[in-house]
């Protein structure tokens, strides 16, 4: 089973005061962290699959039947999917 992971120590979403119901969120930083994690995981995953399947066609954003993204709002999903195609173009150079 192939997979790729990403972790970073960033305070974009945290709950400093446990008496308050909602966490503290830095939206811009959180979105940047999400894109960074998406790119890192996707590129690692592509590298793994290409090393394992040397005879097959290269893996790209159109290879899977579907993708599952974190979806706090629709534009993030659309931009994330588009970003995979951008990463594919960069990998092919």
C-alpha positions in Angstrom: 0.0 0.0 0.0 1.6 3.3 -1.1 1.1 6.5 0.8 2.9 9.7 1.5 2.8 11.9 4.6 3.7 15.5 5.5 4.0 17.1 8.9 5.0 20.6 10.0 5.1 22.4 13.3 3.0 25.5 12.6 0.6 27.4 14.8 -2.1 28.1 12.2 -4.9 26.4 14.1 -4.8 26.0 17.9 -6.8 26.4 21.0 -4.8 28.5 23.5 -7.8 29.0 25.8 -9.7 25.8 26.7 -12.5 27.8 28.2 -13.5 29.2 24.8 -15.4 27.0 22.4 -13.6 28.0 19.2 -9.9 27.7 18.3 -7.7 30.5 17.1 -7.2 30.3 13.4 -4.8 32.1 11.1 -6.6 31.5 7.8 -4.0 32.7 5.4 -1.2 30.7 7.1 -3.5 27.7 7.3 -4.2 27.8 3.6 -0.5 28.1 2.8 0.3 25.1 5.1 -2.5 23.1 3.3 -1.0 23.8 -0.1 2.5 23.1 1.0 1.3 19.7 2.5 -0.6 18.9 -0.7 2.4 19.6 -2.9 4.8 17.6 -0.7 2.5 14.6 -0.4 1.6 14.6 -4.1 5.2 14.8 -5.2 6.4 12.1 -2.7 3.5 9.8 -3.8 4.3 10.3 -7.5 8.0 9.5 -6.8 7.1 6.3 -4.9 4.7 5.1 -7.6 7.1 5.8 -10.4 9.9 3.9 -8.6 7.6 0.9 -8.0 6.1 0.8 -11.5 9.0 1.5 -13.8 7.4 -0.3 -16.7 4.0 1.4 -16.5 3.0 4.9 -17.6 3.9 7.8 -15.3 1.5 8.6 -12.6 -0.3 12.0 -12.9 -3.4 13.8 -11.7 -5.6 12.0 -14.1 -4.5 8.5 -13.0 -6.8 7.9 -10.0 -10.5 7.4 -10.3 -11.1 10.1 -7.8 -9.4 12.5 -5.3 -10.5 13.3 -1.8 -9.6 16.8 -0.5 -10.2 18.7 2.7 -13.2 20.9 1.8 -13.8 23.8 4.2 -15.0 25.8 1.1 -15.3 24.9 -2.6 -12.6 27.1 -4.0 -10.0 25.2 -1.9 -11.0 22.0 -3.6 -10.9 23.5 -7.1 -7.6 25.1 -6.5 -6.1 22.0 -5.0 -7.1 19.9 -8.0 -5.7 22.5 -10.4 -2.5 22.6 -8.4 -1.9 18.8 -9.0 -1.9 19.6 -12.8 0.5 22.4 -12.2 2.8 20.0 -10.3 2.5 17.5 -13.1 3.7 20.1 -15.6 6.7 21.0 -13.4 7.6 17.3 -13.0 7.6 16.7 -16.7 10.2 19.5 -17.4 
